[in-house]
């Protein structure tokens, strides 16, 4: 059963990756092109030679973007399937579709939303090459903190619900998650490397597009995985 859910999650992730790729080509790549143009203009103003292009933009926005979206989404879909398998029977959720949606909402909050509030996505020309290692480590640490806080809050939520009721217990668990993430993330370094000449509207549009891609990814995982799992369970029930 777990293997089936793992494979289903990877296939759903593949579909989600194709959707994310299409959306990124439509909404994200134009912002990247504009950011590269801004970077080139700033280099010309400083009389600095342009950095050598290791991979052409045609490959980056084509096969490179497609491969990245599909591989990432398929891997995330596999993890989604494993989390779904682990969660079955542990939470009082009425149906596979509702459980999948619930996992997708919590996953989006802990993996995408909370880390991006601390370290939002940046387009090309934003960020120093010398700090890329530190910025990457800090971002993944923010994800780990968010996931750990979410896991602990969910574990304690059942105790809170038994003692204080569903509504009050759920609110206490949500408050605990917010308190933990805000407190722990405050210890991570503040990173602000946006050049003063960089257009604020472009930065905003890029970050909005990045958030929309994450929302599309997690929505597809939750909706499609839940629908397939519920359909498969109904088919097996009819056969029996």
Helices and strands as residue ranges (DSSP letters): H 2-23, I 24-28, H 29-45, H 57-59, I 60-64, H 65-87, H 96-107, I 108-113, H 114-118, G 129-131, H 132-164, H 166-185, H 200-239
